[in-house]
């Protein structure tokens, strides 16, 4: 398990370093009217709780116990059912009007077999007429090139630890299509927390084939979390789809 998500010393920085992003507003708009939602890779639960606050019945699933501890303690967290499990092989024996995976959580699935298992989980839990969506960064945009210490280093105030210096570093493995990135937090008292993480960057053709193989159909591809089109070097690949057939 990636320490960035399952080490309590590091998860204490997660919401501070990753506040509500603008793309979550767009994802919420795409789920309007869904009465039941399965949120895969829900992390600290900020998106799941927002869905529940809009009246949806939400199940949030994540393999990281430390992240779910934050989710359960979040205001409104008692309105969500939390499940400590990975997306691969999950079977809740029910279907949902929407299945969602935000925050590029899909990219933590490094192998084709893991992506196939996750997509099978989506298909297994999606009700007829329901919709699914997730986001995966476009490798042609080469976003990792901006994840350097020089570009990301900043000092910000943490509510518990005071001033914290944070930065990232990343390396690209072209053969594997995987980025290994480091996350660093240095406190004023000299304590230094760090984690190394990996994410995959499958291309559009690969994603499309894997989605179809899972028995899912994409109604529309988006190229960014504001509803923009897929184009060369667009930021994301975001499929909005349903069960095939």
C-alpha positions in Angstrom: 0.0 0.0 0.0 1.3 3.4 -1.0 2.4 5.2 2.2 1.0 8.5 0.9 -2.4 7.1 1.3 -2.0 4.6 4.2 0.5 6.2 6.6 -1.4 8.3 9.1 1.6 10.6 9.4 1.3 11.4 5.7 -2.5 11.4 5.4 -2.6 14.2 7.9 -1.4 16.4 5.1 -3.7 15.1 2.4 -6.7 17.4 2.6 -4.5 20.3 3.4 -2.5 19.7 0.3 -5.5 18.7 -1.8 -8.4 20.9 -1.0 -11.7 20.7 -3.0 -10.5 21.0 -6.6 -12.6 22.8 -9.2 -13.0 19.6 -11.3 -15.1 18.2 -8.4 -17.8 20.8 -9.2 -17.9 19.5 -12.8 -18.1 15.9 -11.6 -20.9 16.7 -9.3 -22.8 18.3 -12.2 -22.4 15.1 -14.2 -23.9 13.0 -11.4 -27.0 15.3 -11.0 -30.1 13.2 -10.3 -28.3 10.0 -9.5 -30.0 8.6 -6.4 -27.4 5.9 -5.6 -23.7 6.4 -6.3 -20.7 4.1 -5.8 -17.5 6.2 -5.3 -14.5 4.0 -6.0 -11.1 5.2 -4.7 -12.9 7.7 -2.5 -9.9 8.6 -0.4 -10.6 11.0 2.5 -14.3 11.1 1.4 -14.6 14.8 0.5 -16.5 14.0 -2.8 -18.6 11.2 -1.3 -19.8 13.5 1.5 -20.7 16.2 -1.0 -22.7 13.7 -3.0 -24.5 12.6 0.2 -25.2 16.2 1.1 -27.1 16.5 -2.2 -29.4 13.6 -1.2 -27.7 10.7 -2.9 -27.2 7.3 -1.2 -23.4 6.9 -1.4 -21.0 4.0 -0.8 -17.4 5.1 -0.7 -14.8 2.5 -1.3 -11.0 2.7 -0.8 -8.2 0.3 0.0 -6.4 2.7 2.4 -7.6 2.4 6.0 -5.9 5.7 7.0 -7.8 7.6 4.3 -11.1 6.1 5.4 -10.4 7.1 9.0 -10.4 10.7 7.9 -13.5 10.1 5.8 -15.5 8.6 8.6 -14.5 11.5 10.9 -15.4 14.2 8.3 -18.5 16.3 9.0 -21.3 14.5 7.2 -19.3 11.3 7.0 -22.0 9.4 8.9 -24.2 9.8 5.8 -22.0 7.6 3.7 -21.3 3.8 3.9 -17.6 3.3 3.9 -16.0 0.1 2.6 -12.3 -0.7 3.1 -11.5 -2.5 -0.2 -9.9 -2.2 -3.5 -11.8 -1.7 -6.7 -10.5 -4.9 -8.2 -12.8 -7.8 -7.4 -15.2 -5.8 -5.3 -18.8 -7.2 -5.3 -21.3 -5.4 -3.1 -24.1 -7.5 -4.7 -26.1 -4.5 -5.7 -26.2 -1.9 -8.5 -26.0 1.8 -8.6 -27.4 4.6 -10.7 -23.8 6.0 -11.1 -20.3 4.7 -10.5 -17.6 7.3 -10.3 -13.8 7.4 -9.7 -12.4 10.9 -9.3 -9.0 12.5 -8.5 -7.2 10.4 -11.1 -7.5 7.4 -8.8 -7.9 5.2 -11.9 -4.2 5.9 -12.6 -3.1 4.1 -9.4 -4.0 0.9 -11.3 -0.6 0.2 -12.8 -1.2 -3.0 -14.7 -3.7 -3.8 -17.5 -5.1 -6.7 -15.4 -5.9 -4.3 -12.5 -7.6 -1.8 -14.8 -9.6 -4.7 -16.3 -10.7 -5.8 -12.9 -11.7 -2.3 -11.9 -13.7 -1.8 -15.1 -15.4 -5.2 -14.5 -16.3 -3.9 -11.0 -17.9 -0.8 -12.6 -19.9 -3.0 -15.0 -20.9 -5.3 -12.2 -22.3 -2.5 -10.0 -23.8 -0.3 -12.7 -27.6 -0.4 -13.1 -29.2 -0.5 -16.6 -29.6 3.1 -17.6 -26.9 4.2 -15.1 -23.7 6.1 -15.9 -20.1 5.9 -15.1 -17.2 8.3 -15.3 -13.6 8.6 -14.2 -10.5 10.6 -15.2 -7.1 9.6 -16.4 -4.4 12.1 -17.4 -3.4 12.2 -21.1 0.3 11.1 -21.5 0.7 13.5 -24.4 0.2 16.4 -22.1 3.3 15.3 -20.2 2.0 16.9 -17.0 4.7 15.2 -14.9 7.3 17.5 -16.4 6.0 20.2 -14.2 6.2 18.1 -11.0 9.8 19.3 -10.2 11.1 20.6 -6.9 11.7 24.0 -8.5 8.2 24.3 -9.9 6.3 22.8 -6.9 8.3 24.0 -3.8 6.2 26.2 -1.6 5.8 27.1 2.1 2.2 27.0 3.4 0.6 27.2 6.8 -0.8 23.9 8.2 -3.5 24.2 10.9 -1.7 21.8 13.1 2.0 21.9 12.1 2.4 25.6 11.3 4.6 26.5 8.2 5.3 23.4 6.0 7.6 23.3 3.0 6.3 20.9 0.4 7.5 19.8 -3.0 7.4 17.1 -5.6 9.7 15.3 -7.9 8.9 12.9 -10.7 10.5 10.5 -13.2 8.9 9.0 -16.4 9.4 5.4 -17.5 8.4 5.5 -21.1 8.6 1.8 -21.6 6.2 1.1 -18.8 4.0 4.2 -19.2 4.4 4.9 -15.5 5.5 8.0 -13.5 7.1 7.6 -10.1 6.7 10.8 -8.1 7.9 11.8 -4.7 5.9 14.0 -2.3 7.8 15.8 0.5 6.7 17.8 3.6 9.3 19.5 5.8 8.2 21.0 9.1 9.8 24.0 10.8 11.2 21.7 13.6 13.1 19.7 10.9 10.8 16.7 10.6 10.7 15.5 7.0 7.8 13.3 5.7 8.1 11.8 2.3 6.5 9.1 0.1 7.1 7.6 -3.3 4.1 6.8 -5.5 3.4 5.5 -9.0 0.7 6.2 -11.5 0.1 4.8 -15.0 -0.6 6.9 -18.1 -2.6 4.7 -20.5 -3.3 6.3 -23.8 -6.8 6.9 -25.3 -6.8 3.8 -27.6 -5.8 1.6 -24.7 -8.5 3.0 -22.4 -11.2 2.7 -25.1 -10.3 -0.9 -25.7 -10.2 -1.8 -22.0 -13.6 -0.1 -21.4 -15.2 -2.0 -24.3 -13.7 -5.3 -23.2 -15.5 -4.8 -19.8 -18.9 -4.6 -21.4 -19.1 -0.8 -21.1 -19.9 1.8 -23.7 -18.7 5.4 -23.8 -21.3 8.0 -24.9 -18.9 10.9 -24.7 -15.2 11.5 -24.1 -14.1 14.7 -22.4 -10.7 16.2 -22.5 -10.8 18.2 -19.3 -13.0 18.5 -16.2 -14.9 21.4 -17.6 -16.4 19.5 -20.5 -13.9 20.4 -23.1 -13.3 18.1 -26.1 -10.6 15.5 -26.5 -7.8 16.9 -28.6 -4.0 16.7 -28.9 -2.3 17.3 -25.5 -5.6 17.8 -23.7 -5.2 17.4 -19.9 -7.4 14.4 -19.3 -9.4 11.5 -20.8 -12.8 11.4 -19.1 -15.2 8.8 -20.4 -18.9 9.2 -19.6 -20.7 6.0 -20.4 -23.1 3.2 -19.5 -23.5 -0.6 -19.8 -23.1 -1.7 -23.4 -26.1 -3.2 -25.2 
